[in-house]
Structure formats: structure tokens, C-alpha cells
Amino acid sequence: MIMFEEQLSVIVPDSFHEMALNRVNDMYPYEEKPQVILEDENRHRFCTFSLFEDRELVDTQTEHAIQLILEVVLSLYPSALLDEAQVRNCKGGVYGWFSYKSMGNKGEIFNVMYIFPLNGCMMFGTMGCAVEDEEGKEELMNMMDSLQAVRKKFSYTIAGRKSENHKI
């Protein structure tokens, strides 16, 4: 799947689709919602993607940034941590992530928060499934491992001649 004006490539399982608006409003009742929200056809697994173009992030800042996000989450849910903040290699560089548990309608949820440097900006996402869903956890990790920045294409004109499909 390609998103954010062809800047991000991620391999998303075929069973995932855009979450229905009524479900989005139930799960995210606040005004600012993630930019892309997907769920599997059984509504047991979800993932979100948001690009913060006003937040700079490069590979070398990823570890520190994910640690700061973890500290905020732990201040709200002090006993919820499952996996400490860490940096992991992916198809297109590195991403930072950690996991924690929360309560859902049908039991405990395994939640992941992750960040990925995307063309100098911060891409922030969440993923989740039931705590006991080991196959789901693996599927979510595989999605994060497939993250890849795609260079923006641009065109320009010099002396009346147009040049296209250059990558930066």
C-alpha cells in the first residue's frame, strides 16, 4: 500500500481495509483522528498511520523519540508496558516501537506505538490485536518491518522544456 502522496510504502495484508466511519468515531471519539485507519475483515486487528510534516525525524533521532513517547504512555498507564522501547531495522531504514496492554470490549488489547522517519518527517502509527493473538502480533510486526520511504517525484521547467519523474 502506498500512502501520503506516494511517500510511504507498507505491505498490508489483503484482509485489511479502511475502517468504517461509525467504527472510527467509536474508537477515536476525539477531534484529531489518525489519517489512515485500517482493520482486518473480522475487526480483530487494526493499524493507523499519521504523517506529521511539522515534526522532523531522522534515523538517528528515532531511539530518543520513541523513548519520550513511551514515557508519556507510562505516565498514563504505569503498569501496562509489555515491550520496552526499541529500534528495529525495516525495509526502508529503522523504526522505533514499544507495546503495552489496555482493556477493550472483548478483553485485553496488545497495542503497539511506532514511529518511522519519512523523508525527514515523523510518521506515527499504532497497531493492535488481542493479547493472546500471536498470529496477529506477528502480522503487525511484519507490517512494521515492511515500512519504506518512497522518494517524492517532482518535475521542473528550464528554458521552456519540462523534465519529469526526478526523485529527491
RASUL-V185633 format. One record per residue. N is the residue number from 0. RES is the residue in one letter. PHI is phi in radians with two decimals (none if undefined). PSI is psi in whole degrees, -180 to 180 (999 if undefined). D_CENTER is the distance of its C-alpha to the mean C-alpha in Angstrom with 2 decimals. Layout:
n=N res=RES phi=PHI psi=PSI d_center=D_CENTER
n=N res=RES phi=PHI psi=PSI d_center=D_CENTER
//
This chain:
n=0 res=M phi=none psi=136 d_center=12.56
n=1 res=I phi=-1.93 psi=134 d_center=12.78
n=2 res=M phi=-2.54 psi=176 d_center=11.33
n=3 res=F phi=0.99 psi=59 d_center=11.90
n=4 res=E phi=0.93 psi=47 d_center=15.54
n=5 res=E phi=1.13 psi=30 d_center=15.23
n=6 res=Q phi=-1.69 psi=-26 d_center=13.22
n=7 res=L phi=-2.16 psi=133 d_center=10.23
n=8 res=S phi=-2.04 psi=133 d_center=11.14
n=9 res=V phi=-2.56 psi=139 d_center=9.41
n=10 res=I phi=-1.51 psi=113 d_center=11.82
n=11 res=V phi=-1.93 psi=131 d_center=11.40
n=12 res=P phi=-0.98 psi=149 d_center=14.49
n=13 res=D phi=-1.04 psi=-24 d_center=17.24
n=14 res=S phi=-1.30 psi=-10 d_center=17.42
n=15 res=F phi=-1.56 psi=144 d_center=14.25
n=16 res=H phi=-2.57 psi=170 d_center=15.05
n=17 res=E phi=-1.12 psi=135 d_center=14.35
n=18 res=M phi=-1.21 psi=139 d_center=15.11
n=19 res=A phi=-1.10 psi=146 d_center=18.62
n=20 res=L phi=-1.00 psi=-40 d_center=19.26
n=21 res=N phi=-1.12 psi=-36 d_center=21.39
n=22 res=R phi=-1.22 psi=-40 d_center=18.76
n=23 res=V phi=-1.00 psi=-48 d_center=16.20
n=24 res=N phi=-1.14 psi=-32 d_center=19.03
n=25 res=D phi=-1.25 psi=-44 d_center=19.86
n=26 res=M phi=-1.36 psi=-30 d_center=16.50
n=27 res=Y phi=-2.23 psi=75 d_center=15.66
n=28 res=P phi=-1.32 psi=5 d_center=19.26
n=29 res=Y phi=-1.68 psi=168 d_center=18.68
n=30 res=E phi=-1.15 psi=-49 d_center=19.06
n=31 res=E phi=-1.45 psi=113 d_center=15.72
n=32 res=K phi=-1.94 psi=158 d_center=13.18
n=33 res=P phi=-0.98 psi=151 d_center=9.55
n=34 res=Q phi=-1.28 psi=-36 d_center=10.19
n=35 res=V phi=-2.24 psi=126 d_center=9.03
n=36 res=I phi=-2.26 psi=119 d_center=9.67
n=37 res=L phi=-2.11 psi=153 d_center=10.69
n=38 res=E phi=-2.53 psi=160 d_center=12.96
n=39 res=D phi=-1.37 psi=167 d_center=15.43
n=40 res=E phi=-1.08 psi=-25 d_center=19.02
n=41 res=N phi=-1.57 psi=-3 d_center=20.28
n=42 res=R phi=1.06 psi=34 d_center=17.82
n=43 res=H phi=-1.82 psi=-19 d_center=17.28
n=44 res=R phi=-2.30 psi=146 d_center=13.61
n=45 res=F phi=-2.49 psi=162 d_center=10.62
n=46 res=C phi=-2.68 psi=149 d_center=6.91
n=47 res=T phi=-2.28 psi=156 d_center=5.46
n=48 res=F phi=-2.47 psi=130 d_center=4.20
n=49 res=S phi=-2.44 psi=132 d_center=6.70
n=50 res=L phi=-1.80 psi=120 d_center=8.73
n=51 res=F phi=-1.78 psi=93 d_center=11.33
n=52 res=E phi=-1.25 psi=-15 d_center=14.16
n=53 res=D phi=-1.61 psi=3 d_center=16.48
n=54 res=R phi=-2.05 psi=111 d_center=14.70
n=55 res=E phi=-1.32 psi=143 d_center=15.65
n=56 res=L phi=-2.72 psi=128 d_center=13.96
n=57 res=V phi=-2.15 psi=165 d_center=15.44
n=58 res=D phi=-0.84 psi=-44 d_center=15.29
n=59 res=T phi=-1.22 psi=-15 d_center=18.14
n=60 res=Q phi=-1.65 psi=-9 d_center=16.60
n=61 res=T phi=-1.06 psi=-45 d_center=13.44
n=62 res=E phi=-1.09 psi=-46 d_center=15.50
n=63 res=H phi=-1.13 psi=-43 d_center=17.18
n=64 res=A phi=-1.12 psi=-43 d_center=14.27
n=65 res=I phi=-1.21 psi=-32 d_center=12.39
n=66 res=Q phi=-1.12 psi=-41 d_center=15.93
n=67 res=L phi=-1.11 psi=-41 d_center=16.54
n=68 res=I phi=-1.13 psi=-42 d_center=13.61
n=69 res=L phi=-1.02 psi=-44 d_center=14.97
n=70 res=E phi=-1.04 psi=-38 d_center=18.40
n=71 res=V phi=-1.14 psi=-46 d_center=17.60
n=72 res=V phi=-1.11 psi=-43 d_center=16.26
n=73 res=L phi=-1.16 psi=-28 d_center=19.33
n=74 res=S phi=-1.19 psi=-26 d_center=21.60
n=75 res=L phi=-1.56 psi=-37 d_center=20.71
n=76 res=Y phi=-2.29 psi=75 d_center=20.61
n=77 res=P phi=-1.07 psi=-27 d_center=22.80
n=78 res=S phi=-1.89 psi=17 d_center=23.37
n=79 res=A phi=-1.65 psi=-10 d_center=20.01
n=80 res=L phi=-1.09 psi=133 d_center=18.56
n=81 res=L phi=-1.91 psi=-49 d_center=18.18
n=82 res=D phi=-2.20 psi=128 d_center=16.70
n=83 res=E phi=-1.06 psi=159 d_center=17.25
n=84 res=A phi=-1.07 psi=137 d_center=14.84
n=85 res=Q phi=-2.68 psi=163 d_center=14.85
n=86 res=V phi=-1.93 psi=138 d_center=13.91
n=87 res=R phi=-2.36 psi=144 d_center=13.60
n=88 res=N phi=-1.30 psi=146 d_center=14.44
n=89 res=C phi=-2.37 psi=-179 d_center=12.56
n=90 res=K phi=-0.98 psi=-34 d_center=14.08
n=91 res=G phi=-2.01 psi=25 d_center=13.52
n=92 res=G phi=2.38 psi=-124 d_center=14.07
n=93 res=V phi=-2.35 psi=156 d_center=12.50
n=94 res=Y phi=-2.41 psi=155 d_center=9.44
n=95 res=G phi=-1.88 psi=145 d_center=10.14
n=96 res=W phi=-2.71 psi=163 d_center=9.56
n=97 res=F phi=-2.71 psi=166 d_center=11.95
n=98 res=S phi=-2.28 psi=154 d_center=12.88
n=99 res=Y phi=-2.63 psi=164 d_center=15.31
n=100 res=K phi=-1.90 psi=151 d_center=17.28
n=101 res=S phi=-2.53 psi=169 d_center=18.22
n=102 res=M phi=-1.61 psi=137 d_center=20.69
n=103 res=G phi=-2.07 psi=-176 d_center=20.07
n=104 res=N phi=-1.10 psi=-31 d_center=22.80
n=105 res=K phi=-2.04 psi=24 d_center=23.47
n=106 res=G phi=2.17 psi=-166 d_center=23.05
n=107 res=E phi=-1.29 psi=141 d_center=20.66
n=108 res=I phi=-1.91 psi=133 d_center=16.91
n=109 res=F phi=-1.50 psi=112 d_center=14.87
n=110 res=N phi=-1.90 psi=139 d_center=11.74
n=111 res=V phi=-2.11 psi=135 d_center=9.00
n=112 res=M phi=-1.99 psi=137 d_center=7.36
n=113 res=Y phi=-2.54 psi=156 d_center=5.75
n=114 res=I phi=-2.29 psi=151 d_center=6.33
n=115 res=F phi=-2.52 psi=126 d_center=7.32
n=116 res=P phi=-1.18 psi=120 d_center=10.60
n=117 res=L phi=-2.16 psi=102 d_center=10.85
n=118 res=N phi=0.88 psi=43 d_center=14.57
n=119 res=G phi=1.51 psi=-2 d_center=15.33
n=120 res=C phi=-2.02 psi=166 d_center=12.81
n=121 res=M phi=-1.61 psi=122 d_center=9.82
n=122 res=M phi=-1.74 psi=123 d_center=6.36
n=123 res=F phi=-2.01 psi=138 d_center=4.91
n=124 res=G phi=-2.56 psi=166 d_center=2.73
n=125 res=T phi=-2.31 psi=155 d_center=5.37
n=126 res=M phi=-2.54 psi=157 d_center=7.25
n=127 res=G phi=-2.88 psi=158 d_center=11.00
n=128 res=C phi=-2.83 psi=177 d_center=14.41
n=129 res=A phi=-1.12 psi=146 d_center=17.95
n=130 res=V phi=-0.98 psi=-37 d_center=18.89
n=131 res=E phi=-1.49 psi=-1 d_center=21.45
n=132 res=D phi=-1.48 psi=80 d_center=19.35
n=133 res=E phi=-1.11 psi=-38 d_center=19.36
n=134 res=E phi=-1.12 psi=-39 d_center=18.71
n=135 res=G phi=-1.12 psi=-43 d_center=15.58
n=136 res=K phi=-1.04 psi=-43 d_center=14.33
n=137 res=E phi=-1.13 psi=-41 d_center=15.20
n=138 res=E phi=-1.08 psi=-42 d_center=13.51
n=139 res=L phi=-1.14 psi=-43 d_center=10.09
n=140 res=M phi=-1.10 psi=-39 d_center=10.89
n=141 res=N phi=-1.10 psi=-38 d_center=12.09
n=142 res=M phi=-1.09 psi=-47 d_center=9.00
n=143 res=M phi=-1.11 psi=-39 d_center=7.32
n=144 res=D phi=-1.11 psi=-21 d_center=10.85
n=145 res=S phi=-1.57 psi=-2 d_center=10.99
n=146 res=L phi=-0.98 psi=134 d_center=8.62
n=147 res=Q phi=-2.64 psi=129 d_center=11.34
n=148 res=A phi=-1.33 psi=135 d_center=12.35
n=149 res=V phi=-1.91 psi=127 d_center=15.15
n=150 res=R phi=-1.11 psi=139 d_center=17.92
n=151 res=K phi=-1.15 psi=140 d_center=19.03
n=152 res=K phi=-1.65 psi=147 d_center=22.38
n=153 res=F phi=-2.57 psi=166 d_center=25.16
n=154 res=S phi=-2.33 psi=161 d_center=28.86
n=155 res=Y phi=-2.63 psi=164 d_center=31.80
n=156 res=T phi=-2.13 psi=130 d_center=35.53
n=157 res=I phi=-2.21 psi=124 d_center=38.33
n=158 res=A phi=0.86 psi=43 d_center=41.93
n=159 res=G phi=1.43 psi=-6 d_center=41.17
n=160 res=R phi=-1.80 psi=131 d_center=39.34
n=161 res=K phi=-1.66 psi=134 d_center=35.71
n=162 res=S phi=-2.03 psi=134 d_center=33.37
n=163 res=E phi=-2.24 psi=166 d_center=30.07
n=164 res=N phi=1.10 psi=31 d_center=27.02
n=165 res=H phi=-1.43 psi=146 d_center=26.95
n=166 res=K phi=-1.94 psi=143 d_center=23.72
n=167 res=I phi=-1.93 psi=999 d_center=22.81
//
